[in-house]
Amino acid sequence: MRKVVWATLLVVTLLTALPALAQSPNYDYGPVWRVTYFEIKPGQGEPFWKDFRENLKPVYEMLKKEGLISDYKVWYNVTTDGPHDWDIAVGLMIPNWATIDQLDAKAATLIAKHYGSREAMIEAGKKRNDIRTVVASKLAREVMPK
């Protein structure tokens, strides 16, 4: 009986120690961000913003309403480092890593609804390639320093 009690205490101690190892003494974890950096092709600023207002913003609002993203932000680069640096960055705040796993499948269905069909959605994506180039796409975890 004594061995069972000690074995149980050992297992409980080990199981409670695992979450403590995953935490940082320096910060608390926040949401995950997918930030995509775009270079806008010359003369394509107005078409970019028109597409953003008519298509991307409504899609992001729909994804937000469905809980697939928590928020989104757009940044404008005022200090370029070279001719092919990014001009606009779009960040999607995703609640957690598990949501990222579901995001592509669930979002594709919702986005296709916005465009009316999957084919129209794909065509819109191809047209975007005529007005902007993806410079980089990064995943970052927001942290709050303690």
Sequence and secondary structure as in RCSB ss.txt:
>XXXX:A:sequence
MRKVVWATLLVVTLLTALPALAQSPNYDYGPVWRVTYFEIKPGQGEPFWKDFRENLKPVYEMLKKEGLISDYKVW
YNVTTDGPHDWDIAVGLMIPNWATIDQLDAKAATLIAKHYGSREAMIEAGKKRNDIRTVVASKLAREVMPK
>XXXX:A:secstr
 HHHHHHHHHHHHHHHHHHHHHS SSEEEEEEEEEEEEEE TT HHHHHHHIIIIIHHHHHHHHHTTS SEEEEE
E SS SSTT  SEEEEEEES HHHHHHHHHHHHHHHHHHHSSHHHHHHHHHHHHHHEEEEEEEEEEEEEE 
